[in-house]
Amino acid sequence: MAIITLTTDLGSKDFYQAALKGSILSILPTANIIDITHEVPSFNISYAAFVLKNTYPYFPKGTVHLIGIDSVFSENTRYMALKHHDHYFVGADNGIFSLLFDEAPEELVELNIMQDLKYLHFPLVDIFVKAAIHLAKGGKLKDIGVPAEKVEERMLLQPVIERDIIRGSVIYIDTFCNVITNITKDLFTKIQRNRDFTLYFRKSETITQLSWHYNEVPEGEKLCLFGISNHLEIAINKGKASGLLGLHLSDIVRVEFHS
């Protein structure tokens, strides 16, 4: 069965998400539609990229990932379809693809599917759906677009390293209010060199020990660990770290290493 995932900022309040799914099922009734999320903050490309990057590897090869972030028609925006690690991706060339992958895609095309003017303001239900279904049915990229050499580049805010200090920032807050930073496990290990550390963040809070799992500390106690995304995460065991610790997107965190 063809699998098509959806990552959008459409939310759940309006009819847009249902219209998107209806458009898919009208053409391919047997499609297996999987919602990754529709709760991406409006136009937040980096947020969407973080979610999808940490999700798509768990899906079977051949899955088609439809991305609906900042995809409203613009004369300067290309619509793209590409293949990466035997997964297919369809979306606007607004920088999200450069944030999703660490290397160039295996195959890349600019879509040349004819735009239905009725849906000019909502290409998700038109061009994107047609491309996604074509690929989900086993079609070739070359049949729906012209080869392209590269995608638009966009840079993420990277941690700053100052001798024995890493300054990072909050990039994601999950449903449990766990706070995820842009400090990766590889970077942390490289700078740490088996030394002790102190993690500083809002309200003069500190953490000095890495945990392996959330229940390693008593309920209500704060902790830090490297979660499934391999990014440094601040949490409270069975608590809401973001609210209780006053941490929000883009807030600064600091890790100091010492002997």
C-alpha positions as CSV (number, residue, x, y, z in Angstrom):
1,M,0.0,0.0,0.0
2,A,1.3,3.5,-0.9
3,I,2.3,5.5,2.1
4,I,2.1,9.3,1.9
5,T,3.1,11.3,5.0
6,L,2.0,14.9,5.7
7,T,4.0,17.6,7.5
8,T,2.3,21.0,7.4
9,D,1.4,24.1,9.3
10,L,-2.3,23.8,8.5
11,G,-3.3,23.1,12.1
12,S,-6.5,21.2,13.0
13,K,-9.0,24.0,13.4
14,D,-9.8,24.8,9.8
15,F,-10.8,22.7,6.8
16,Y,-7.5,22.9,5.0
17,Q,-6.1,19.6,6.4
18,A,-9.2,17.7,5.5
19,A,-9.2,19.2,2.0
20,L,-5.6,18.0,1.5
21,K,-6.5,14.5,2.6
22,G,-9.6,14.4,0.5
23,S,-7.6,15.5,-2.6
24,I,-5.3,12.6,-2.1
25,L,-8.1,10.0,-1.6
26,S,-10.1,11.3,-4.5
27,I,-7.2,10.3,-6.8
28,L,-5.8,7.3,-4.9
29,P,-8.4,5.8,-2.6
30,T,-6.0,3.1,-1.3
31,A,-3.4,5.6,-0.1
32,N,-2.2,5.2,3.4
33,I,-2.0,8.8,4.7
34,I,0.1,9.3,7.8
35,D,0.1,12.6,9.7
36,I,3.5,13.5,10.9
37,T,2.3,16.8,12.2
38,H,0.0,19.7,11.2
39,E,1.0,21.8,14.2
40,V,4.2,23.4,12.8
41,P,4.2,27.1,13.7
42,S,3.1,29.1,10.6
43,F,5.9,29.3,8.0
44,N,8.5,27.9,10.5
45,I,10.7,26.0,8.1
46,S,13.4,25.1,10.6
47,Y,10.9,23.7,13.0
48,A,9.3,21.5,10.3
49,A,12.7,20.3,9.1
50,F,13.6,19.2,12.7
51,V,10.4,17.2,13.0
52,L,10.6,15.5,9.6
53,K,14.4,14.8,9.8
54,N,13.8,12.9,13.0
55,T,10.8,11.0,11.6
56,Y,11.2,9.9,8.0
57,P,14.0,7.3,8.6
58,Y,11.5,5.2,10.6
59,F,9.2,4.8,7.5
60,P,9.6,2.1,4.8
61,K,11.7,2.8,1.7
62,G,9.5,4.2,-1.0
63,T,7.5,6.4,1.3
64,V,6.5,9.8,-0.1
65,H,6.7,12.7,2.3
66,L,4.6,15.7,1.3
67,I,5.7,19.0,2.9
68,G,3.3,21.9,3.2
69,I,5.2,24.7,4.8
70,D,5.3,28.2,3.2
71,S,4.0,26.7,0.0
72,V,1.6,29.4,-1.2
73,F,2.2,30.4,-4.8
74,S,5.0,32.8,-5.6
75,E,6.6,33.6,-8.9
76,N,10.0,33.1,-7.3
77,T,9.4,29.8,-5.6
78,R,10.0,26.5,-7.3
79,Y,8.1,23.3,-6.4
80,M,10.4,20.3,-6.1
81,A,10.4,16.6,-5.8
82,L,13.4,14.6,-4.9
83,K,14.7,11.2,-3.9
84,H,16.9,10.7,-0.8
85,H,17.9,7.4,0.8
86,D,15.1,5.7,-1.2
87,H,12.5,8.2,0.2
88,Y,10.6,10.7,-1.8
89,F,9.9,14.3,-0.8
90,V,7.6,16.9,-2.4
91,G,7.6,20.6,-1.3
92,A,8.4,24.1,-2.0
93,D,12.1,25.0,-2.6
94,N,12.2,27.5,0.3
95,G,15.3,26.1,2.1
96,I,13.7,23.2,3.9
97,F,15.4,20.5,1.9
98,S,18.9,21.9,2.7
99,L,17.9,21.6,6.4
100,L,16.6,18.1,6.1
101,F,19.6,16.4,4.5
102,D,23.3,16.4,5.3
103,E,24.2,15.6,1.7
104,A,22.8,16.2,-1.8
105,P,19.7,14.2,-2.8
106,E,20.1,11.3,-5.2
107,E,17.7,12.8,-7.7
108,L,16.1,16.2,-7.9
109,V,13.5,17.7,-10.2
110,E,11.6,21.0,-10.5
111,L,8.0,20.0,-10.9
112,N,6.4,21.0,-14.3
113,I,2.9,19.7,-13.6
114,M,0.3,22.1,-15.0
115,Q,-1.1,24.4,-12.3
116,D,-4.9,24.4,-12.0
117,L,-5.7,28.1,-11.6
118,K,-8.6,27.3,-9.3
119,Y,-6.0,26.1,-6.7
120,L,-3.4,28.8,-7.4
121,H,-3.5,29.9,-3.7
122,F,-3.4,26.3,-2.4
123,P,-0.9,24.2,-4.5
124,L,-0.9,21.6,-1.8
125,V,-4.1,20.1,-3.0
126,D,-3.1,20.4,-6.6
127,I,0.5,20.2,-7.8
128,F,1.8,18.6,-4.6
129,V,-0.9,16.0,-4.4
130,K,-0.5,15.0,-8.0
131,A,3.3,14.7,-7.6
132,A,3.0,12.7,-4.4
133,I,0.5,10.3,-5.8
134,H,2.5,9.8,-9.0
135,L,5.6,8.8,-6.9
136,A,3.5,6.7,-4.5
137,K,2.2,4.7,-7.4
138,G,5.8,3.9,-8.5
139,G,6.2,6.7,-11.1
140,K,9.5,8.2,-12.0
141,L,10.7,11.7,-11.0
142,K,11.7,12.5,-14.6
143,D,8.0,12.2,-15.7
144,I,6.8,15.0,-13.5
145,G,9.7,17.5,-13.6
146,V,12.9,18.7,-15.2
147,P,16.3,17.9,-13.6
148,A,17.6,20.5,-11.1
149,E,21.1,20.8,-9.8
150,K,20.6,22.1,-6.3
151,V,18.0,23.3,-3.8
152,E,17.9,26.6,-2.0
153,E,20.3,26.8,0.9
154,R,19.3,27.9,4.4
155,M,21.5,27.9,7.5
156,L,20.4,26.9,10.9
157,L,21.6,28.8,14.0
158,Q,24.6,26.8,15.2
159,P,26.0,26.6,18.7
160,V,28.9,28.9,19.5
161,I,32.0,27.3,21.0
162,E,34.3,29.4,23.2
163,R,37.1,27.3,24.6
164,D,35.4,25.2,27.3
165,I,31.9,26.6,26.7
166,I,29.1,25.7,24.3
167,R,26.4,28.3,23.9
168,G,23.3,26.8,22.3
169,S,19.6,27.6,21.9
170,V,16.2,26.0,22.2
171,I,15.0,24.8,18.9
172,Y,12.0,22.6,19.8
173,I,9.5,22.0,22.6
174,D,7.6,18.7,22.4
175,T,4.1,17.8,23.6
176,F,5.5,16.9,27.0
177,C,7.1,20.3,27.3
178,N,10.6,18.8,27.1
179,V,13.0,21.4,25.8
180,I,15.3,20.4,22.9
181,T,18.4,22.4,22.1
182,N,20.6,22.6,19.0
183,I,23.6,21.0,20.9
184,T,24.1,17.6,19.4
185,K,25.6,14.6,21.2
186,D,28.6,14.6,18.8
187,L,29.4,18.2,19.6
188,F,28.9,17.8,23.3
189,T,31.2,14.7,23.4
190,K,33.9,16.4,21.3
191,I,34.1,19.4,23.6
192,Q,33.6,17.5,26.8
193,R,36.5,15.2,26.6
194,N,35.3,13.2,29.6
195,R,35.2,16.3,31.8
196,D,32.5,17.4,34.3
197,F,30.1,20.0,33.1
198,T,27.5,22.5,34.3
199,L,24.4,23.3,32.2
200,Y,23.1,26.8,32.8
201,F,19.7,28.1,31.6
202,R,16.8,30.4,32.7
203,K,16.1,31.4,36.3
204,S,19.7,30.6,37.3
205,E,18.9,26.9,37.0
206,T,21.8,24.4,36.6
207,I,22.2,20.7,35.8
208,T,25.5,18.9,36.3
209,Q,24.8,15.3,35.3
210,L,23.6,13.6,32.2
211,S,20.8,11.0,32.6
212,W,20.2,8.0,30.5
213,H,16.4,8.2,30.8
214,Y,13.7,10.4,32.3
215,N,13.0,8.1,35.4
216,E,16.6,8.3,36.5
217,V,15.7,11.2,38.8
218,P,12.7,11.4,41.2
219,E,9.4,12.7,39.9
220,G,9.4,16.5,39.7
221,E,13.2,16.8,39.4
222,K,14.9,18.3,36.4
223,L,17.4,16.4,34.2
224,C,19.2,16.6,30.9
225,L,19.8,13.8,28.5
226,F,20.3,13.1,24.8
227,G,16.9,11.9,23.5
228,I,15.9,10.1,20.4
229,S,17.0,13.1,18.3
230,N,20.5,13.0,19.7
231,H,20.1,16.6,20.8
232,L,20.7,17.8,24.3
233,E,17.3,17.9,26.0
234,I,16.1,19.5,29.3
235,A,13.2,17.8,31.0
236,I,11.4,17.3,34.3
237,N,10.5,13.8,35.2
238,K,6.7,13.7,34.7
239,G,6.6,17.5,34.7
240,K,6.5,20.3,32.1
241,A,10.0,21.6,31.9
242,S,9.2,24.4,29.4
243,G,6.6,26.1,31.6
244,L,8.1,25.4,35.0
245,L,11.7,26.4,34.0
246,G,10.6,29.3,31.9
247,L,12.2,28.0,28.7
248,H,11.0,29.0,25.3
249,L,12.0,28.7,21.6
250,S,15.3,30.6,20.9
251,D,16.2,30.9,24.5
252,I,19.9,30.5,25.2
253,V,21.5,27.7,27.2
254,R,25.1,27.4,28.2
255,V,27.3,24.3,28.9
256,E,30.6,24.9,30.7
257,F,33.2,22.1,31.0
258,H,35.6,21.9,33.9
259,S,38.1,19.5,35.3
